[in-house]
């Protein structure tokens, strides 16, 4: 079964931001070790910040991309909104048309 993740935040949960960032980093690290991998991870809104060098699990994202072929797509509108387009160190820019196309082609979209 093909599946993708849509990540719209740099945290998991909304109650405790510091805890949420730790949970997101743990999620990404464990995803890199998991038997099943998504075909894509789509980053929108604050989720694009996970592609910045300060994200503690950036190496795990790079491993997903380089070692397992997971495509990491970042919303260019979001990158521009936060003025970080040139700062991301994993993945590539994408637009909403491509993001929609990837979601439509997938059997399952998991929203984080």
Backbone as a printed PyTorch tensor [residue, N CA C, xyz], in Angstrom:
tensor([[[ 0.8440, -1.1800,  0.0000],
         [ 0.0000,  0.0000,  0.0000],
         [ 0.8890,  1.2420,  0.0000]],

        [[ 0.6010,  2.1620, -0.8980],
         [ 1.3590,  3.4180, -0.9070],
         [ 0.7190,  4.3960,  0.0760]],

        [[ 1.5740,  5.0730,  0.8060],
         [ 1.0700,  6.0720,  1.7420],
         [ 2.0500,  7.2290,  1.8150]],

        [[ 1.5490,  8.3610,  2.2740],
         [ 2.3690,  9.5580,  2.4340],
         [ 2.0280, 10.2020,  3.7720]],

        [[ 2.9220, 11.0630,  4.2190],
         [ 2.6580, 11.8850,  5.3930],
         [ 2.5180, 13.3270,  4.9380]],

        [[ 1.5480, 14.0160,  5.4900],
         [ 1.3730, 15.4530,  5.3150],
         [ 1.6710, 16.0750,  6.6730]],

        [[ 2.7700, 16.8060,  6.7630],
         [ 3.1950, 17.4020,  8.0260],
         [ 2.9810, 18.9030,  7.9600]],

        [[ 2.1060, 19.4050,  8.8310],
         [ 1.7530, 20.8250,  8.8010],
         [ 2.2380, 21.5870, 10.0350]],

        [[ 3.0420, 20.9220, 10.8650],
         [ 3.5430, 21.5780, 12.0720],
         [ 4.9530, 21.1030, 12.3540]],

        [[ 5.6890, 21.8690, 13.1120],
         [ 7.0170, 21.4230, 13.5360],
         [ 6.9350, 20.7100, 14.8810]],

        [[ 5.7150, 20.4740, 15.3550],
         [ 5.4980, 19.7550, 16.6120],
         [ 4.4370, 18.6770, 16.3960]],

        [[ 4.4060, 17.7170, 17.3070],
         [ 3.2800, 16.7960, 17.3920],
         [ 2.4900, 17.2420, 18.6140]],

        [[ 1.2450, 17.5610, 18.4120],
         [ 0.4180, 18.0900, 19.4850],
         [ 0.5540, 19.5940, 19.5810]],

        [[-0.2840, 20.1840, 20.4260],
         [-0.3340, 21.6400, 20.5030],
         [-0.2780, 22.1730, 21.9330]],

        [[-0.1760, 21.3090, 22.9090],
         [-0.2240, 21.7580, 24.2920],
         [ 1.1210, 22.2850, 24.7970]],

        [[ 2.1700, 21.5300, 24.5840],
         [ 3.5030, 21.8670, 25.0870],
         [ 4.4810, 21.9060, 23.9100]],

        [[ 4.8190, 23.0860, 23.3990],
         [ 5.6720, 23.1800, 22.2070],
         [ 7.0150, 22.4490, 22.3250]],

        [[ 7.6860, 22.5690, 23.4590],
         [ 8.9850, 21.9070, 23.6060],
         [ 8.8260, 20.3840, 23.5280]],

        [[ 7.8270, 19.8590, 24.2140],
         [ 7.5410, 18.4320, 24.1460],
         [ 7.1470, 18.0350, 22.7300]],

        [[ 6.3390, 18.8480, 22.0790],
         [ 5.9050, 18.5670, 20.7100],
         [ 7.0590, 18.4790, 19.7390]],

        [[ 8.0780, 19.3470, 19.9020],
         [ 9.2620, 19.2880, 19.0370],
         [10.0570, 18.0060, 19.2910]],

        [[10.1530, 17.6020, 20.5550],
         [10.8500, 16.3540, 20.8860],
         [10.1070, 15.1570, 20.2850]],

        [[ 8.7920, 15.1810, 20.3710],
         [ 8.0030, 14.0920, 19.7990],
         [ 8.1630, 14.0210, 18.2860]],

        [[ 8.1880, 15.1740, 17.6160],
         [ 8.3580, 15.1860, 16.1680],
         [ 9.7220, 14.6280, 15.7820]],

        [[10.7630, 15.0180, 16.5050],
         [12.1000, 14.5000, 16.2240],
         [12.1420, 12.9890, 16.4330]],

        [[11.5290, 12.5140, 17.5030],
         [11.4860, 11.0730, 17.7670],
         [10.7080, 10.3460, 16.6710]],

        [[ 9.6170, 10.9530, 16.2190],
         [ 8.8280, 10.3540, 15.1410],
         [ 9.6820, 10.1790, 13.8870]],

        [[10.3780, 11.2390, 13.4890],
         [11.1900, 11.1890, 12.2600],
         [12.3130, 10.1650, 12.3980]],

        [[12.9890, 10.1590, 13.5270],
         [14.0780,  9.1820, 13.7360],
         [13.5570,  7.7450, 13.6650]],

        [[12.4140,  7.5050, 14.2690],
         [11.8460,  6.1580, 14.2540],
         [11.2870,  5.7860, 12.8890]],

        [[10.7840,  6.7540, 12.1550],
         [10.3220,  6.4920, 10.7990],
         [11.4870,  6.0300,  9.9230]],

        [[12.6530,  6.6320, 10.1130],
         [13.8320,  6.2270,  9.3320],
         [14.2210,  4.7800,  9.6230]],

        [[13.8710,  4.2670, 10.8070],
         [14.1990,  2.8850, 11.2000],
         [13.0630,  1.9010, 10.9000]],

        [[11.8850,  2.4130, 10.5820],
         [10.7090,  1.5620, 10.3890],
         [10.8360,  0.7150,  9.1230]],

        [[10.1630, -0.4200,  9.1390],
         [10.1810, -1.3070,  7.9730],
         [ 9.4700, -0.6800,  6.7800]],

        [[ 8.3360, -0.0560,  7.0090],
         [ 7.5930,  0.5780,  5.9250],
         [ 7.9260,  2.0560,  5.8730]],

        [[ 8.1170,  2.5450,  4.6730],
         [ 8.4150,  3.9580,  4.4670],
         [ 7.3450,  4.5590,  3.5570]],

        [[ 7.0380,  5.8300,  3.7640],
         [ 6.1120,  6.5010,  2.8400],
         [ 6.8210,  6.7790,  1.5170]],

        [[ 6.0390,  6.9730,  0.4760],
         [ 6.6510,  7.3710, -0.7940],
         [ 7.0610,  8.8400, -0.7540]],

        [[ 6.3070,  9.6400, -0.0200],
         [ 6.5360, 11.0800,  0.0830],
         [ 6.2490, 11.5530,  1.5080]],

        [[ 6.9120, 12.6360,  1.8710],
         [ 6.5120, 13.4250,  3.0330],
         [ 6.3100, 14.8350,  2.5130]],

        [[ 5.1210, 15.3520,  2.7270],
         [ 4.7620, 16.6890,  2.2600],
         [ 4.8040, 17.6370,  3.4510]],

        [[ 5.5000, 18.7460,  3.3020],
         [ 5.6580, 19.7180,  4.3820],
         [ 4.9400, 21.0030,  4.0090]],

        [[ 3.9930, 21.4180,  4.8480],
         [ 3.2540, 22.6660,  4.6420],
         [ 3.2300, 23.4340,  5.9630]],

        [[ 2.7900, 24.6740,  5.8990],
         [ 2.7290, 25.5570,  7.0700],
         [ 4.0310, 25.4610,  7.8710]],

        [[ 3.9430, 25.3640,  9.2060],
         [ 5.1540, 25.2950, 10.0370],
         [ 5.9580, 24.0170,  9.8290]],

        [[ 5.3830, 23.0330,  9.1790],
         [ 6.1040, 21.7940,  8.8950],
         [ 7.3520, 22.0050,  8.0600]],

        [[ 7.3670, 23.0510,  7.2260],
         [ 8.5550, 23.3030,  6.3940],
         [ 9.7880, 23.5980,  7.2510]],

        [[ 9.5790, 24.0310,  8.4810],
         [10.7050, 24.3560,  9.3680],
         [11.5070, 23.1130,  9.7520]],

        [[10.9300, 21.9260,  9.5620],
         [11.6530, 20.6930,  9.8540],
         [12.7890, 20.4470,  8.8650]],

        [[12.8050, 21.1570,  7.7750],
         [13.8550, 21.0000,  6.7630],
         [15.0310, 21.9440,  6.9870]],

        [[14.9730, 22.7100,  8.0500],
         [16.0380, 23.6530,  8.3910],
         [17.1620, 22.9510,  9.1620]],

        [[18.3730, 23.5080,  9.1160],
         [19.5040, 22.8540,  9.7830],
         [19.3440, 22.7000, 11.2880]],

        [[18.5410, 23.5290, 11.9310],
         [18.4030, 23.4240, 13.3820],
         [17.4630, 22.3030, 13.8470]],

        [[16.7600, 21.6400, 12.9260],
         [15.9090, 20.5280, 13.3330],
         [16.7850, 19.3640, 13.7750]],

        [[16.5640, 18.8900, 14.9880],
         [17.4560, 17.8910, 15.5830],
         [17.4290, 16.5400, 14.8660]],

        [[16.4100, 16.2750, 14.0650],
         [16.3380, 15.0060, 13.3400],
         [16.5430, 15.1920, 11.8370]],

        [[17.2240, 16.2660, 11.4490],
         [17.4570, 16.5190, 10.0270],
         [18.2050, 15.3620,  9.3720]],

        [[19.1670, 14.7760, 10.0710],
         [19.9080, 13.6530,  9.4940],
         [18.9930, 12.4730,  9.1890]],

        [[17.9820, 12.2520, 10.0030],
         [17.0300, 11.1750,  9.7400],
         [16.2000, 11.4960,  8.4940]],

        [[15.8210, 12.7520,  8.3140],
         [15.1230, 13.1420,  7.0840],
         [16.0160, 12.9320,  5.8710]],

        [[17.2740, 13.3100,  5.9820],
         [18.2220, 13.0880,  4.8730],
         [18.3560, 11.6030,  4.5630]],

        [[18.3950, 10.7700,  5.6010],
         [18.4940,  9.3200,  5.3880],
         [17.2460,  8.8000,  4.6700]],

        [[16.0780,  9.2590,  5.0790],
         [14.8540,  8.8490,  4.3910],
         [14.9250,  9.2020,  2.9070]],

        [[15.4340, 10.3830,  2.6350],
         [15.5300, 10.8700,  1.2540],
         [16.6260, 10.1350,  0.4810]],

        [[17.8320, 10.1040,  1.0290],
         [18.9940,  9.5820,  0.3010],
         [19.0660,  8.0560,  0.2840]],

        [[18.7720,  7.4290,  1.4040],
         [18.9440,  5.9800,  1.5180],
         [17.7060,  5.1820,  1.1320]],

        [[16.5260,  5.7860,  1.2870],
         [15.2890,  5.0450,  1.0560],
         [14.4190,  5.6300, -0.0590]],

        [[14.8370,  6.7370, -0.6560],
         [14.1120,  7.3040, -1.7870],
         [12.8060,  7.9960, -1.4600]],

        [[12.6070,  8.3430, -0.1860],
         [11.3910,  9.0740,  0.1880],
         [11.5190, 10.4980, -0.3470]],

        [[10.5210, 10.9350, -1.0670],
         [10.5520, 12.2930, -1.6210],
         [10.0200, 13.2710, -0.5760]],

        [[10.8230, 14.2760, -0.2730],
         [10.4580, 15.3060,  0.6990],
         [10.1060, 16.5660, -0.0790]],

        [[ 8.8540, 16.9660, -0.0320],
         [ 8.3770, 18.1180, -0.8030],
         [ 7.9090, 19.2180,  0.1350]],

        [[ 8.4640, 20.4030, -0.0590],
         [ 8.1470, 21.5580,  0.7860],
         [ 7.3370, 22.5770, -0.0040]],

        [[ 6.2500, 23.0200,  0.5740],
         [ 5.3800, 24.0340, -0.0330],
         [ 6.1700, 25.3280, -0.2320]],

        [[ 6.3210, 25.7470, -1.4840],
         [ 7.1110, 26.9450, -1.7740],
         [ 6.4520, 28.2050, -1.2100]],

        [[ 5.1360, 28.2600, -1.1890],
         [ 4.4420, 29.4110, -0.6040],
         [ 4.7880, 29.5320,  0.8770]],

        [[ 4.8460, 28.3970,  1.5640],
         [ 5.1870, 28.3880,  2.9920],
         [ 6.6530, 28.7790,  3.2020]],

        [[ 7.5350, 28.2470,  2.3720],
         [ 8.9520, 28.6080,  2.4690],
         [ 9.1260, 30.1140,  2.3010]],

        [[ 8.4480, 30.6740,  1.3100],
         [ 8.5410, 32.1180,  1.0730],
         [ 7.9150, 32.9130,  2.2130]],

        [[ 6.8190, 32.4310,  2.7600],
         [ 6.1570, 33.1290,  3.8570],
         [ 7.1100, 33.2830,  5.0490]],

        [[ 7.8440, 32.2100,  5.3560],
         [ 8.7880, 32.2500,  6.4720],
         [10.1780, 32.7410,  6.0490]],

        [[10.3330, 33.0620,  4.7570],
         [11.6090, 33.5370,  4.1990],
         [12.7470, 32.5480,  4.4810]],

        [[12.4790, 31.2760,  4.1840],
         [13.4840, 30.2370,  4.4360],
         [13.7720, 29.3890,  3.1960]],

        [[13.3490, 29.8150,  2.0360],
         [13.5070, 29.0010,  0.8290],
         [14.9510, 28.5600,  0.6200]],

        [[15.9050, 29.4630,  0.7970],
         [17.3100, 29.1400,  0.5600],
         [17.9710, 28.4490,  1.7480]],

        [[17.2500, 28.2850,  2.8470],
         [17.8480, 27.7330,  4.0650],
         [17.5800, 26.2490,  4.2780]],

        [[16.6440, 25.6690,  3.5340],
         [16.3350, 24.2550,  3.7810],
         [17.5080, 23.3840,  3.3410]],

        [[17.7240, 22.3040,  4.0960],
         [18.8650, 21.4270,  3.8330],
         [18.4560, 19.9970,  3.5150]],

        [[17.1950, 19.7860,  3.2660],
         [16.6960, 18.4860,  2.8140],
         [15.4610, 18.7570,  1.9720]],

        [[15.1260, 17.8120,  1.1270],
         [13.9340, 17.9590,  0.3070],
         [14.1020, 18.9840, -0.7940]],

        [[12.9680, 19.2980, -1.3960],
         [12.9570, 20.2930, -2.4620],
         [11.6500, 21.0570, -2.4340]],

        [[11.6630, 22.1970, -3.0930],
         [10.4710, 23.0340, -3.1970],
         [ 9.4230, 22.3320, -4.0540]],

        [[ 8.1880, 22.5770, -3.7220],
         [ 7.0800, 22.0550, -4.5060],
         [ 5.9620, 23.0890, -4.4910]],

        [[ 4.9770, 22.8680, -5.3270],
         [ 3.8340, 23.7820, -5.3470],
         [ 2.5650, 23.0100, -5.0020]],

        [[ 1.5030, 23.7180, -4.7940],
         [ 0.2630, 23.0830, -4.3510],
         [-0.2800, 22.1150, -5.3990]],

        [[-0.0850, 22.4040, -6.6720],
         [-0.5620, 21.4880, -7.7150],
         [ 0.1300, 20.1320, -7.5950]],

        [[ 1.4370, 20.1340, -7.3760],
         [ 2.1620, 18.8770, -7.2220],
         [ 1.7630, 18.1700, -5.9270]],

        [[ 1.6050, 18.9330, -4.8530],
         [ 1.2050, 18.3510, -3.5720],
         [-0.1540, 17.6590, -3.7060]],

        [[-1.0950, 18.3050, -4.3660],
         [-2.4160, 17.7020, -4.5910],
         [-2.2810, 16.4410, -5.4320]],

        [[-1.4810, 16.4890, -6.4680],
         [-1.2850, 15.3390, -7.3440],
         [-0.7170, 14.1480, -6.5760]],

        [[ 0.2590, 14.4010, -5.7150],
         [ 0.8500, 13.3350, -4.9110],
         [-0.1910, 12.7390, -3.9610]],

        [[-0.9910, 13.5900, -3.3440],
         [-2.0260, 13.0800, -2.4450],
         [-3.0520, 12.2330, -3.1960]],

        [[-3.4550, 12.6870, -4.3730],
         [-4.4390, 11.9410, -5.1520],
         [-3.8950, 10.5850, -5.6070]],

        [[-2.6000, 10.5090, -5.8670],
         [-1.9900,  9.2640, -6.3440],
         [-1.7460,  8.2630, -5.2220]],

        [[-1.7810,  8.7070, -3.9960],
         [-1.4990,  7.8380, -2.8610],
         [-2.7690,  7.1190, -2.4030]],

        [[-2.5800,  5.9180, -1.8910],
         [-3.7160,  5.1780, -1.3550],
         [-4.1280,  5.7070,  0.0240]],

        [[-3.1670,  6.3080,  0.7390],
         [-3.4540,  6.7580,  2.1020],
         [-2.6230,  8.0050,  2.4150]],

        [[-3.2630,  9.0300,  2.9610],
         [-2.5920, 10.2530,  3.4100],
         [-2.7300, 10.3160,  4.9260]],

        [[-1.5930, 10.3730,  5.6070],
         [-1.5830, 10.4640,  7.0590],
         [-1.1970, 11.8820,  7.4240]],

        [[-2.0660, 12.5630,  8.1330],
         [-1.8560, 13.9720,  8.4780],
         [-1.2680, 14.0770,  9.8750]],

        [[-0.1340, 14.7790,  9.9960],
         [ 0.4740, 15.0270, 11.3070],
         [ 0.4080, 16.4940, 11.6120]]])
